[in-house]
Amino acid sequence: MKPVNLRKWREAQEEEKSWWTKILSQTPKSTLSAFYGNRWTSLLPYLDAQLCQNCPTVVDVGSGPHGLIYYLPLRGQKVAIDPLIDSYRLDLNTTDVFPVKGVGESIPIGKDQTDLCFLINALEHTVNPQQVLEEIWRILQPGGYLICQVYTQSVTDLAFIKLGYVPPLSAYHPHHILANNLISTLERIGFRIEKCEMPFDPVIIDIFNYFKKSGEDQGSLRGESVYNIRLGQRFTHTLIRLIDNLLFLFSKRRFAKNVILIARKQHA
Ligand SMILES: C[S@@+](CC[C@H](N)C(=O)[O-])C[C@H]1O[C@@H](n2cnc3c(N)ncnc32)[C@H](O)[C@@H]1O
């Protein structure tokens, strides 16, 4: 997971900002809350009962305007860190989350100060993913939790990218992260993976989305991976997805498109 240059990152951030501006202005708040709030419910059962009872210190790195931290049904000290926090602020009406403009590569929190950290669909957006994971390790207390979700690429994607293929959404994602690399980097840094899911993402959903008229997805939170992309690119995208769907049966880690994991900082 090599760093990207700052120009590429800034361009991706511009795309990100306009995407959120569009979504926030076109989608009713109740729809956003239902969609983003529901993501929490599947993760809650994995956390230690002790952690949930005591008022934990929780940090959401790359929180966006609707990060999990805004839906956390726990009392605690909550910090949301994001380089675009100023442009999201208008949408944030919660009072118990402290917003900080900053990056995951340099988190303004002391060593061992955090119980729980979220990194949801954010690692692939950063400048230096490895440094972000090291920073999270530093701020977590021993035994502290990291809940992380990454849209990963498969080895098929990487092979096609080498041949010049530009994947949809690459303007937003400066990094192409393999599930293998993510897991081995976390373990090398000193995390123990407690739970790791790689959901199967059937290509049939993309094919279904092709039949939607362009514009129909506007304001929708699903199906965004295929809108507004050229026909040739769609074809390659579908071909890769088909290959991945088949090979996923043999090796999840090499062909996964989405990784959701819970890791704990190991005691030194
Ligand atoms: C796709 S959004 C995800 C937002 C939120 N976590 C969610 O799941 O709804 C990615 C976020 O990562 C943020 N980001 C980009 N580079 C970052 C960095 N170096 N450190 C922390 N956050 C970063 C972006 O500003 C953006 O808000």
The ligand as an SDF file (V2000), in Angstrom:
LIG
                    3D

 27 29  0  0  0  0  0  0  0  0999 V2000
  -16.4810    7.6670    0.9160 C   0  0  0  0  0  0  0  0  0  0  0  0
  -16.2630    8.7680    2.2520 S   0  0  0  0  0  0  0  0  0  0  0  0
  -16.7490    7.7270    3.5920 C   0  0  0  0  0  0  0  0  0  0  0  0
  -17.3520    8.5020    4.7150 C   0  0  0  0  0  0  0  0  0  0  0  0
  -17.8350    7.6870    5.8990 C   0  0  0  0  0  0  0  0  0  0  0  0
  -16.7810    6.9430    6.5430 N   0  0  0  0  0  0  0  0  0  0  0  0
  -18.9570    6.7860    5.5210 C   0  0  0  0  0  0  0  0  0  0  0  0
  -18.7670    5.5560    5.5380 O   0  0  0  0  0  0  0  0  0  0  0  0
  -20.0420    7.2740    5.2220 O   0  0  0  0  0  0  0  0  0  0  0  0
  -14.4880    8.8570    2.4220 C   0  0  0  0  0  0  0  0  0  0  0  0
  -14.0470    9.9570    3.3650 C   0  0  0  0  0  0  0  0  0  0  0  0
  -12.6260    9.8210    3.5820 O   0  0  0  0  0  0  0  0  0  0  0  0
  -12.1170   11.1330    3.7470 C   0  0  0  0  0  0  0  0  0  0  0  0
  -10.6550   11.1600    3.5740 N   0  0  0  0  0  0  0  0  0  0  0  0
   -9.9360   11.3120    2.4470 C   0  0  0  0  0  0  0  0  0  0  0  0
   -8.6290   11.3230    2.7220 N   0  0  0  0  0  0  0  0  0  0  0  0
   -8.4990   11.1650    4.0470 C   0  0  0  0  0  0  0  0  0  0  0  0
   -7.3710   11.1140    4.9420 C   0  0  0  0  0  0  0  0  0  0  0  0
   -6.1330   11.2170    4.4910 N   0  0  0  0  0  0  0  0  0  0  0  0
   -7.6360   10.9530    6.2490 N   0  0  0  0  0  0  0  0  0  0  0  0
   -8.9000   10.8430    6.7070 C   0  0  0  0  0  0  0  0  0  0  0  0
   -9.9840   10.8850    5.9250 N   0  0  0  0  0  0  0  0  0  0  0  0
   -9.7900   11.0440    4.6030 C   0  0  0  0  0  0  0  0  0  0  0  0
  -12.8690   11.9360    2.7050 C   0  0  0  0  0  0  0  0  0  0  0  0
  -12.8020   13.3210    2.9380 O   0  0  0  0  0  0  0  0  0  0  0  0
  -14.2670   11.3660    2.8310 C   0  0  0  0  0  0  0  0  0  0  0  0
  -15.0690   12.0900    3.7210 O   0  0  0  0  0  0  0  0  0  0  0  0
  1  2  1  0
  2  3  1  0
  2 10  1  0
  3  4  1  0
  4  5  1  0
  5  6  1  0
  5  7  1  0
  7  8  2  0
  7  9  1  0
 10 11  1  0
 11 12  1  0
 11 26  1  0
 12 13  1  0
 13 14  1  0
 13 24  1  0
 14 15  1  0
 14 23  1  0
 15 16  2  0
 16 17  1  0
 17 18  1  0
 17 23  2  0
 18 19  1  0
 18 20  2  0
 20 21  1  0
 21 22  2  0
 22 23  1  0
 24 25  1  0
 24 26  1  0
 26 27  1  0
M  CHG  2   2   1   9  -1
M  END
$$$$
